């Protein structure tokens, strides 16, 4: 499970960075030269999710969603310089709890 968590965090950082590049270009007036790096970052995100130990892509993506939300709030704080409020933190915690339910639920084989 440590590997899965590490892959999820790396994938989330790649996805947020890739999306932020487009945001910076369109909303903040930054250079279009960010776009190739953004696209590479988004491709890296998709590639990383294939490393998750899951027999079902949809389940892997669903659990990833909680991690993505928490990493996005971290990005808000560390990159954009906006301190998360208690609602950001609470919402992230709820999403991570949901991801844990999806990841750690006892399942019977096949299709686990």
N, CA, C and O atoms as CSV, one atom per row, in Angstrom:
chain,resi,resn,atom,element,x,y,z
A,1,UNK,N,N,0.803,-1.203,0.000
A,1,UNK,CA,C,0.000,0.000,0.000
A,1,UNK,C,C,0.851,1.274,0.000
A,1,UNK,O,O,0.400,2.319,-0.468
A,2,UNK,N,N,2.057,1.192,0.514
A,2,UNK,CA,C,2.923,2.373,0.495
A,2,UNK,C,C,3.214,2.764,-0.945
A,2,UNK,O,O,3.224,3.947,-1.285
A,3,UNK,N,N,3.450,1.770,-1.784
A,3,UNK,CA,C,3.722,2.070,-3.193
A,3,UNK,C,C,2.509,2.748,-3.834
A,3,UNK,O,O,2.664,3.713,-4.582
A,4,UNK,N,N,1.313,2.252,-3.546
A,4,UNK,CA,C,0.105,2.847,-4.110
A,4,UNK,C,C,-0.034,4.294,-3.661
A,4,UNK,O,O,-0.333,5.169,-4.473
A,5,UNK,N,N,0.181,4.552,-2.379
A,5,UNK,CA,C,0.094,5.926,-1.872
A,5,UNK,C,C,1.108,6.839,-2.524
A,5,UNK,O,O,0.799,7.982,-2.860
A,6,UNK,N,N,2.315,6.337,-2.703
A,6,UNK,CA,C,3.368,7.127,-3.345
A,6,UNK,C,C,3.017,7.428,-4.795
A,6,UNK,O,O,3.210,8.549,-5.266
A,7,UNK,N,N,2.501,6.427,-5.502
A,7,UNK,CA,C,2.104,6.626,-6.896
A,7,UNK,C,C,0.966,7.642,-6.972
A,7,UNK,O,O,0.976,8.518,-7.837
A,8,UNK,N,N,-0.016,7.532,-6.071
A,8,UNK,CA,C,-1.124,8.477,-6.072
A,8,UNK,C,C,-0.652,9.912,-5.841
A,8,UNK,O,O,-1.101,10.829,-6.528
A,9,UNK,N,N,0.234,10.109,-4.897
A,9,UNK,CA,C,0.726,11.468,-4.616
A,9,UNK,C,C,1.523,11.995,-5.813
A,9,UNK,O,O,1.361,13.151,-6.202
A,10,UNK,N,N,2.375,11.159,-6.393
A,10,UNK,CA,C,3.150,11.590,-7.566
A,10,UNK,C,C,2.220,11.904,-8.741
A,10,UNK,O,O,2.416,12.899,-9.439
A,11,UNK,N,N,1.219,11.066,-8.957
A,11,UNK,CA,C,0.269,11.302,-10.046
A,11,UNK,C,C,-0.507,12.591,-9.812
A,11,UNK,O,O,-0.732,13.365,-10.743
A,12,UNK,N,N,-0.915,12.820,-8.569
A,12,UNK,CA,C,-1.665,14.044,-8.264
A,12,UNK,C,C,-0.806,15.283,-8.485
A,12,UNK,O,O,-1.287,16.276,-9.032
A,13,UNK,N,N,0.444,15.241,-8.072
A,13,UNK,CA,C,1.333,16.383,-8.301
A,13,UNK,C,C,1.497,16.634,-9.800
A,13,UNK,O,O,1.490,17.781,-10.246
A,14,UNK,N,N,1.646,15.550,-10.578
A,14,UNK,CA,C,1.790,15.703,-12.028
A,14,UNK,C,C,0.510,16.269,-12.643
A,14,UNK,O,O,0.567,17.127,-13.524
A,15,UNK,N,N,-0.643,15.788,-12.176
A,15,UNK,CA,C,-1.897,16.287,-12.740
A,15,UNK,C,C,-2.135,17.746,-12.372
A,15,UNK,O,O,-2.492,18.554,-13.230
A,16,UNK,N,N,-1.941,18.083,-11.116
A,16,UNK,CA,C,-2.164,19.472,-10.691
A,16,UNK,C,C,-1.187,20.404,-11.403
A,16,UNK,O,O,-1.577,21.482,-11.850
A,17,UNK,N,N,0.075,20.000,-11.513
A,17,UNK,CA,C,1.059,20.835,-12.210
A,17,UNK,C,C,0.671,21.028,-13.673
A,17,UNK,O,O,0.768,22.136,-14.201
A,18,UNK,N,N,0.234,19.958,-14.327
A,18,UNK,CA,C,-0.168,20.061,-15.725
A,18,UNK,C,C,-1.378,20.961,-15.911
A,18,UNK,O,O,-1.410,21.795,-16.817
A,19,UNK,N,N,-2.360,20.791,-15.059
A,19,UNK,CA,C,-3.554,21.638,-15.150
A,19,UNK,C,C,-3.233,23.086,-14.798
A,19,UNK,O,O,-3.769,24.012,-15.407
A,20,UNK,N,N,-2.367,23.278,-13.826
A,20,UNK,CA,C,-2.015,24.641,-13.429
A,20,UNK,C,C,-1.295,25.378,-14.555
A,20,UNK,O,O,-1.443,26.592,-14.693
A,21,UNK,N,N,-0.519,24.654,-15.360
A,21,UNK,CA,C,0.138,25.288,-16.499
A,21,UNK,C,C,-0.873,25.908,-17.458
A,21,UNK,O,O,-0.674,27.017,-17.953
A,22,UNK,N,N,-1.959,25.181,-17.715
A,22,UNK,CA,C,-3.024,25.730,-18.563
A,22,UNK,C,C,-3.713,26.902,-17.865
A,22,UNK,O,O,-4.022,27.913,-18.496
A,23,UNK,N,N,-3.949,26.760,-16.573
A,23,UNK,CA,C,-4.561,27.844,-15.784
A,23,UNK,C,C,-3.685,29.094,-15.862
A,23,UNK,O,O,-4.183,30.194,-16.103
A,24,UNK,N,N,-2.380,28.919,-15.657
A,24,UNK,CA,C,-1.457,30.059,-15.668
A,24,UNK,C,C,-1.462,30.736,-17.040
A,24,UNK,O,O,-1.410,31.963,-17.127
A,25,UNK,N,N,-1.523,29.950,-18.099
A,25,UNK,CA,C,-1.534,30.507,-19.448
A,25,UNK,C,C,-2.837,31.262,-19.724
A,25,UNK,O,O,-2.813,32.404,-20.183
A,26,UNK,N,N,-3.980,30.613,-19.440
A,26,UNK,CA,C,-5.264,31.211,-19.800
A,26,UNK,C,C,-5.761,32.248,-18.799
A,26,UNK,O,O,-6.368,33.244,-19.193
A,27,UNK,N,N,-5.515,32.029,-17.530
A,27,UNK,CA,C,-6.102,32.905,-16.512
A,27,UNK,C,C,-5.127,33.927,-15.949
A,27,UNK,O,O,-5.532,34.992,-15.482
A,28,UNK,N,N,-3.841,33.600,-15.996
A,28,UNK,CA,C,-2.848,34.503,-15.408
A,28,UNK,C,C,-1.988,35.199,-16.448
A,28,UNK,O,O,-1.111,35.991,-16.101
A,29,UNK,N,N,-2.234,34.910,-17.726
A,29,UNK,CA,C,-1.498,35.576,-18.798
A,29,UNK,C,C,-0.051,35.163,-18.930
A,29,UNK,O,O,0.767,35.922,-19.452
A,30,UNK,N,N,0.278,33.972,-18.465
A,30,UNK,CA,C,1.655,33.489,-18.587
A,30,UNK,C,C,1.915,32.977,-20.001
A,30,UNK,O,O,0.988,32.820,-20.794
A,31,UNK,N,N,3.157,32.726,-20.299
A,31,UNK,CA,C,3.580,32.318,-21.636
A,31,UNK,C,C,2.986,30.974,-22.061
A,31,UNK,O,O,2.765,30.090,-21.234
A,32,UNK,N,N,2.732,30.836,-23.358
A,32,UNK,CA,C,2.240,29.580,-23.918
A,32,UNK,C,C,3.314,28.495,-23.903
A,32,UNK,O,O,3.022,27.321,-24.135
A,33,UNK,N,N,4.554,28.891,-23.629
A,33,UNK,CA,C,5.629,27.904,-23.539
A,33,UNK,C,C,5.425,26.939,-22.374
A,33,UNK,O,O,6.099,25.912,-22.302
A,34,UNK,N,N,4.519,27.249,-21.473
A,34,UNK,CA,C,4.175,26.326,-20.390
A,34,UNK,C,C,3.419,25.100,-20.905
A,34,UNK,O,O,3.457,24.039,-20.282
A,35,UNK,N,N,2.739,25.245,-22.032
A,35,UNK,CA,C,1.837,24.195,-22.495
A,35,UNK,C,C,2.506,22.861,-22.811
A,35,UNK,O,O,1.960,21.829,-22.422
A,36,UNK,N,N,3.650,22.813,-23.490
A,36,UNK,CA,C,4.272,21.501,-23.709
A,36,UNK,C,C,4.630,20.799,-22.402
A,36,UNK,O,O,4.487,19.582,-22.288
A,37,UNK,N,N,5.090,21.561,-21.424
A,37,UNK,CA,C,5.418,20.974,-20.128
A,37,UNK,C,C,4.145,20.518,-19.408
A,37,UNK,O,O,4.138,19.498,-18.719
A,38,UNK,N,N,3.087,21.281,-19.577
A,38,UNK,CA,C,1.804,20.906,-18.981
A,38,UNK,C,C,1.293,19.600,-19.581
A,38,UNK,O,O,0.820,18.723,-18.857
A,39,UNK,N,N,1.387,19.473,-20.888
A,39,UNK,CA,C,0.920,18.251,-21.542
A,39,UNK,C,C,1.773,17.048,-21.146
A,39,UNK,O,O,1.249,15.954,-20.940
A,40,UNK,N,N,3.073,17.247,-21.042
A,40,UNK,CA,C,3.950,16.170,-20.589
A,40,UNK,C,C,3.607,15.772,-19.150
A,40,UNK,O,O,3.599,14.588,-18.813
A,41,UNK,N,N,3.332,16.746,-18.326
A,41,UNK,CA,C,2.955,16.471,-16.941
A,41,UNK,C,C,1.652,15.687,-16.872
A,41,UNK,O,O,1.528,14.765,-16.066
A,42,UNK,N,N,0.684,16.040,-17.705
A,42,UNK,CA,C,-0.590,15.319,-17.722
A,42,UNK,C,C,-0.419,13.896,-18.253
A,42,UNK,O,O,-1.071,12.974,-17.764
A,43,UNK,N,N,0.434,13.713,-19.226
A,43,UNK,CA,C,0.712,12.365,-19.721
A,43,UNK,C,C,1.408,11.532,-18.637
A,43,UNK,O,O,1.131,10.342,-18.489
A,44,UNK,N,N,2.296,12.154,-17.895
A,44,UNK,CA,C,2.976,11.468,-16.789
A,44,UNK,C,C,1.967,11.035,-15.731
A,44,UNK,O,O,2.048,9.927,-15.202
A,45,UNK,N,N,1.018,11.914,-15.428
A,45,UNK,CA,C,-0.046,11.577,-14.482
A,45,UNK,C,C,-0.781,10.315,-14.924
A,45,UNK,O,O,-0.956,9.394,-14.125
A,46,UNK,N,N,-1.211,10.260,-16.175
A,46,UNK,CA,C,-1.956,9.105,-16.664
A,46,UNK,C,C,-1.100,7.845,-16.626
A,46,UNK,O,O,-1.590,6.776,-16.261
A,47,UNK,N,N,0.144,7.958,-16.990
A,47,UNK,CA,C,1.067,6.819,-16.970
A,47,UNK,C,C,1.263,6.313,-15.547
A,47,UNK,O,O,1.255,5.105,-15.312
A,48,UNK,N,N,1.440,7.231,-14.592
A,48,UNK,CA,C,1.644,6.825,-13.206
A,48,UNK,C,C,0.455,6.033,-12.656
A,48,UNK,O,O,0.638,5.083,-11.894
A,49,UNK,N,N,-0.747,6.419,-13.038
A,49,UNK,CA,C,-1.908,5.688,-12.513
A,49,UNK,C,C,-1.952,4.238,-12.975
A,49,UNK,O,O,-2.620,3.416,-12.349
A,50,UNK,N,N,-1.257,3.909,-14.055
A,50,UNK,CA,C,-1.221,2.506,-14.480
A,50,UNK,C,C,-0.374,1.662,-13.542
A,50,UNK,O,O,-0.419,0.435,-13.626
A,51,UNK,N,N,0.391,2.273,-12.657
A,51,UNK,CA,C,1.225,1.547,-11.702
A,51,UNK,C,C,0.461,1.112,-10.454
A,51,UNK,O,O,0.964,0.311,-9.666
A,52,UNK,N,N,-0.735,1.629,-10.273
A,52,UNK,CA,C,-1.502,1.312,-9.072
A,52,UNK,C,C,-1.906,-0.158,-9.089
A,52,UNK,O,O,-2.355,-0.690,-10.105
A,53,UNK,N,N,-1.734,-0.792,-7.947
A,53,UNK,CA,C,-2.055,-2.206,-7.825
A,53,UNK,C,C,-3.568,-2.366,-7.637
A,53,UNK,O,O,-4.064,-2.385,-6.511
A,54,UNK,N,N,-4.279,-2.477,-8.736
A,54,UNK,CA,C,-5.723,-2.649,-8.722
A,54,UNK,C,C,-6.120,-3.419,-9.959
A,54,UNK,O,O,-5.542,-3.243,-11.031
A,55,UNK,N,N,-7.116,-4.278,-9.799
A,55,UNK,CA,C,-7.574,-5.046,-10.956
A,55,UNK,C,C,-8.605,-4.272,-11.778
A,55,UNK,O,O,-8.972,-4.697,-12.873
A,56,UNK,N,N,-9.068,-3.143,-11.253
A,56,UNK,CA,C,-10.086,-2.358,-11.948
A,56,UNK,C,C,-9.655,-0.898,-12.033
A,56,UNK,O,O,-9.396,-0.265,-11.010
A,57,UNK,N,N,-9.579,-0.372,-13.230
A,57,UNK,CA,C,-9.151,1.017,-13.427
A,57,UNK,C,C,-10.087,1.989,-12.719
A,57,UNK,O,O,-9.629,2.937,-12.081
A,58,UNK,N,N,-11.385,1.761,-12.827
A,58,UNK,CA,C,-12.349,2.667,-12.208
A,58,UNK,C,C,-12.161,2.785,-10.705
A,58,UNK,O,O,-12.276,3.875,-10.146
A,59,UNK,N,N,-11.874,1.666,-10.051
A,59,UNK,CA,C,-11.642,1.693,-8.599
A,59,UNK,C,C,-10.351,2.442,-8.283
A,59,UNK,O,O,-10.296,3.215,-7.326
A,60,UNK,N,N,-9.328,2.217,-9.074
A,60,UNK,CA,C,-8.059,2.923,-8.861
A,60,UNK,C,C,-8.257,4.424,-9.026
A,60,UNK,O,O,-7.726,5.214,-8.246
A,61,UNK,N,N,-9.025,4.818,-10.045
A,61,UNK,CA,C,-9.270,6.244,-10.290
A,61,UNK,C,C,-10.141,6.849,-9.195
A,61,UNK,O,O,-9.917,7.988,-8.782
A,62,UNK,N,N,-11.126,6.101,-8.724
A,62,UNK,CA,C,-12.014,6.607,-7.674
A,62,UNK,C,C,-11.237,6.882,-6.395
A,62,UNK,O,O,-11.406,7.935,-5.781
A,63,UNK,N,N,-10.392,5.952,-5.990
A,63,UNK,CA,C,-9.584,6.157,-4.784
A,63,UNK,C,C,-8.596,7.300,-4.993
A,63,UNK,O,O,-8.333,8.072,-4.072
A,64,UNK,N,N,-8.057,7.406,-6.181
A,64,UNK,CA,C,-7.124,8.479,-6.506
A,64,UNK,C,C,-7.768,9.848,-6.313
A,64,UNK,O,O,-7.092,10.800,-5.920
A,65,UNK,N,N,-9.058,9.956,-6.582
A,65,UNK,CA,C,-9.753,11.238,-6.480
A,65,UNK,C,C,-9.577,11.900,-5.125
A,65,UNK,O,O,-9.395,13.115,-5.054
A,66,UNK,N,N,-9.626,11.129,-4.051
A,66,UNK,CA,C,-9.433,11.694,-2.721
A,66,UNK,C,C,-8.037,12.249,-2.531
A,66,UNK,O,O,-7.855,13.307,-1.928
A,67,UNK,N,N,-7.055,11.533,-3.046
A,67,UNK,CA,C,-5.672,11.995,-2.949
A,67,UNK,C,C,-5.486,13.253,-3.787
A,67,UNK,O,O,-4.807,14.188,-3.363
A,68,UNK,N,N,-6.083,13.280,-4.970
A,68,UNK,CA,C,-6.002,14.457,-5.835
A,68,UNK,C,C,-6.520,15.703,-5.118
A,68,UNK,O,O,-5.906,16.768,-5.194
A,69,UNK,N,N,-7.625,15.571,-4.437
A,69,UNK,CA,C,-8.209,16.712,-3.732
A,69,UNK,C,C,-7.265,17.206,-2.643
A,69,UNK,O,O,-7.046,18.411,-2.517
A,70,UNK,N,N,-6.710,16.301,-1.862
A,70,UNK,CA,C,-5.785,16.701,-0.790
A,70,UNK,C,C,-4.535,17.364,-1.362
A,70,UNK,O,O,-4.073,18.374,-0.831
A,71,UNK,N,N,-3.988,16.810,-2.434
A,71,UNK,CA,C,-2.798,17.400,-3.058
A,71,UNK,C,C,-3.143,18.765,-3.664
A,71,UNK,O,O,-2.311,19.672,-3.640
A,72,UNK,N,N,-4.326,18.921,-4.195
A,72,UNK,CA,C,-4.737,20.220,-4.744
A,72,UNK,C,C,-4.779,21.290,-3.660
A,72,UNK,O,O,-4.380,22.430,-3.898
A,73,UNK,N,N,-5.254,20.936,-2.483
A,73,UNK,CA,C,-5.275,21.886,-1.364
A,73,UNK,C,C,-3.847,22.198,-0.919
A,73,UNK,O,O,-3.537,23.339,-0.576
A,74,UNK,N,N,-2.986,21.193,-0.924
A,74,UNK,CA,C,-1.566,21.419,-0.617
A,74,UNK,C,C,-0.953,22.374,-1.646
A,74,UNK,O,O,-0.198,23.277,-1.284
A,75,UNK,N,N,-1.275,22.176,-2.917
A,75,UNK,CA,C,-0.799,23.064,-3.998
A,75,UNK,C,C,-1.274,24.491,-3.759
A,75,UNK,O,O,-0.498,25.438,-3.888
A,76,UNK,N,N,-2.544,24.643,-3.413
A,76,UNK,CA,C,-3.116,25.947,-3.106
A,76,UNK,C,C,-2.248,26.687,-2.091
A,76,UNK,O,O,-1.985,27.881,-2.228
A,77,UNK,N,N,-1.817,25.961,-1.084
A,77,UNK,CA,C,-1.040,26.538,0.004
A,77,UNK,C,C,0.410,26.787,-0.403
A,77,UNK,O,O,0.928,27.890,-0.226
A,78,UNK,N,N,1.067,25.755,-0.951
A,78,UNK,CA,C,2.502,25.834,-1.196
A,78,UNK,C,C,2.881,26.580,-2.478
A,78,UNK,O,O,3.913,27.251,-2.506
A,79,UNK,N,N,2.081,26.479,-3.529
A,79,UNK,CA,C,2.425,27.102,-4.809
A,79,UNK,C,C,1.708,28.433,-4.987
A,79,UNK,O,O,2.313,29.422,-5.400
A,80,UNK,N,N,0.413,28.453,-4.674
A,80,UNK,CA,C,-0.347,29.677,-4.868
A,80,UNK,C,C,-0.280,30.620,-3.677
A,80,UNK,O,O,-0.701,31.773,-3.769
A,81,UNK,N,N,0.249,30.133,-2.557
A,81,UNK,CA,C,0.433,30.986,-1.390
A,81,UNK,C,C,-0.847,31.332,-0.642
A,81,UNK,O,O,-0.893,32.323,0.087
A,82,UNK,N,N,-1.887,30.519,-0.820
A,82,UNK,CA,C,-3.155,30.750,-0.132
A,82,UNK,C,C,-3.307,29.687,0.942
A,82,UNK,O,O,-3.357,28.495,0.642
A,83,UNK,N,N,-3.379,30.117,2.184
A,83,UNK,CA,C,-3.485,29.157,3.284
A,83,UNK,C,C,-4.874,28.522,3.289
A,83,UNK,O,O,-5.885,29.225,3.288
A,84,UNK,N,N,-4.918,27.189,3.295
A,84,UNK,CA,C,-6.218,26.517,3.340
A,84,UNK,C,C,-6.961,26.855,4.629
A,84,UNK,O,O,-6.356,26.973,5.695
A,85,UNK,N,N,-8.274,27.009,4.518
A,85,UNK,CA,C,-9.059,27.242,5.730
A,85,UNK,C,C,-9.531,25.897,6.283
A,85,UNK,O,O,-9.245,24.844,5.712
A,86,UNK,N,N,-10.244,25.946,7.382
A,86,UNK,CA,C,-10.662,24.695,8.028
A,86,UNK,C,C,-11.570,23.864,7.130
A,86,UNK,O,O,-11.592,22.638,7.238
A,87,UNK,N,N,-12.307,24.509,6.259
A,87,UNK,CA,C,-13.204,23.782,5.358
A,87,UNK,C,C,-12.420,23.052,4.273
A,87,UNK,O,O,-12.788,21.948,3.871
A,88,UNK,N,N,-11.342,23.667,3.802
A,88,UNK,CA,C,-10.461,22.987,2.848
A,88,UNK,C,C,-9.867,21.733,3.486
A,88,UNK,O,O,-9.835,20.661,2.881
A,89,UNK,N,N,-9.399,21.893,4.719
A,89,UNK,CA,C,-8.767,20.777,5.433
A,89,UNK,C,C,-9.798,19.690,5.738
A,89,UNK,O,O,-9.529,18.507,5.527
A,90,UNK,N,N,-10.967,20.079,6.230
A,90,UNK,CA,C,-12.014,19.103,6.535
A,90,UNK,C,C,-12.458,18.368,5.274
A,90,UNK,O,O,-12.588,17.144,5.281
A,91,UNK,N,N,-12.688,19.100,4.208
A,91,UNK,CA,C,-13.097,18.467,2.951
A,91,UNK,C,C,-12.049,17.485,2.448
A,91,UNK,O,O,-12.383,16.398,1.975
A,92,UNK,N,N,-10.784,17.867,2.550
A,92,UNK,CA,C,-9.705,16.968,2.134
A,92,UNK,C,C,-9.681,15.707,2.981
A,92,UNK,O,O,-9.507,14.604,2.464
A,93,UNK,N,N,-9.857,15.876,4.280
A,93,UNK,CA,C,-9.859,14.720,5.182
A,93,UNK,C,C,-11.014,13.771,4.866
A,93,UNK,O,O,-10.837,12.553,4.879
A,94,UNK,N,N,-12.181,14.317,4.587
A,94,UNK,CA,C,-13.336,13.482,4.220
A,94,UNK,C,C,-13.043,12.714,2.929
A,94,UNK,O,O,-13.358,11.529,2.822
A,95,UNK,N,N,-12.442,13.392,1.956
A,95,UNK,CA,C,-12.119,12.738,0.683
A,95,UNK,C,C,-11.076,11.640,0.863
A,95,UNK,O,O,-11.175,10.579,0.246
A,96,UNK,N,N,-10.081,11.893,1.703
A,96,UNK,CA,C,-9.074,10.858,1.974
A,96,UNK,C,C,-9.687,9.666,2.693
A,96,UNK,O,O,-9.309,8.521,2.442
A,97,UNK,N,N,-10.633,9.932,3.587
A,97,UNK,CA,C,-11.325,8.830,4.259
A,97,UNK,C,C,-12.100,7.997,3.233
A,97,UNK,O,O,-12.105,6.769,3.307
A,98,UNK,N,N,-12.749,8.661,2.287
A,98,UNK,CA,C,-13.452,7.939,1.227
A,98,UNK,C,C,-12.509,7.108,0.380
A,98,UNK,O,O,-12.824,5.973,0.023
A,99,UNK,N,N,-11.361,7.667,0.060
A,99,UNK,CA,C,-10.365,6.927,-0.719
A,99,UNK,C,C,-9.896,5.699,0.058
A,99,UNK,O,O,-9.708,4.631,-0.524
A,100,UNK,N,N,-9.705,5.847,1.377
A,100,UNK,CA,C,-9.276,4.714,2.203
A,100,UNK,C,C,-10.330,3.609,2.213
A,100,UNK,O,O,-9.987,2.428,2.171
A,101,UNK,N,N,-11.599,3.980,2.269
A,101,UNK,CA,C,-12.667,2.979,2.223
A,101,UNK,C,C,-12.582,2.190,0.922
A,101,UNK,O,O,-12.677,0.963,0.924
A,102,UNK,N,N,-12.403,2.897,-0.179
A,102,UNK,CA,C,-12.321,2.228,-1.482
A,102,UNK,C,C,-11.089,1.323,-1.544
A,102,UNK,O,O,-11.177,0.190,-2.018
A,103,UNK,N,N,-9.945,1.814,-1.071
A,103,UNK,CA,C,-8.697,1.050,-1.167
A,103,UNK,C,C,-8.641,-0.148,-0.223
A,103,UNK,O,O,-8.150,-1.211,-0.601
A,104,UNK,N,N,-9.140,0.017,0.999
A,104,UNK,CA,C,-8.930,-1.001,2.023
A,104,UNK,C,C,-10.148,-1.885,2.290
A,104,UNK,O,O,-10.095,-2.747,3.167
A,105,UNK,N,N,-11.228,-1.692,1.561
A,105,UNK,CA,C,-12.426,-2.515,1.766
A,105,UNK,C,C,-12.114,-3.979,1.474
A,105,UNK,O,O,-11.440,-4.289,0.492
A,106,UNK,N,N,-12.599,-4.870,2.316
A,106,UNK,CA,C,-12.386,-6.302,2.034
A,106,UNK,C,C,-13.195,-6.712,0.806
A,106,UNK,O,O,-14.390,-6.433,0.714
A,107,UNK,N,N,-12.553,-7.352,-0.100
A,107,UNK,CA,C,-13.201,-7.783,-1.334
A,107,UNK,C,C,-12.895,-9.251,-1.578
A,107,UNK,O,O,-11.824,-9.751,-1.236
A,108,UNK,N,N,-13.844,-9.911,-2.165
A,108,UNK,CA,C,-13.592,-11.299,-2.547
A,108,UNK,C,C,-13.068,-11.307,-3.982
A,108,UNK,O,O,-13.416,-10.435,-4.778
A,109,UNK,N,N,-12.253,-12.266,-4.302
A,109,UNK,CA,C,-11.774,-12.449,-5.667
A,109,UNK,C,C,-12.912,-13.030,-6.480
A,109,UNK,O,O,-13.785,-13.623,-5.845
A,110,UNK,N,N,-13.017,-12.948,-7.702
A,110,UNK,CA,C,-12.323,-12.231,-8.757
A,110,UNK,C,C,-12.807,-10.780,-8.862
A,110,UNK,O,O,-13.849,-10.411,-8.318
A,111,UNK,N,N,-12.046,-9.998,-9.553
A,111,UNK,CA,C,-12.378,-8.588,-9.767
A,111,UNK,C,C,-12.041,-7.715,-8.576
A,111,UNK,O,O,-12.428,-6.547,-8.529
A,112,UNK,N,N,-11.319,-8.275,-7.610
A,112,UNK,CA,C,-10.954,-7.502,-6.421
A,112,UNK,C,C,-10.109,-6.368,-6.841
A,112,UNK,O,O,-9.679,-5.575,-6.003
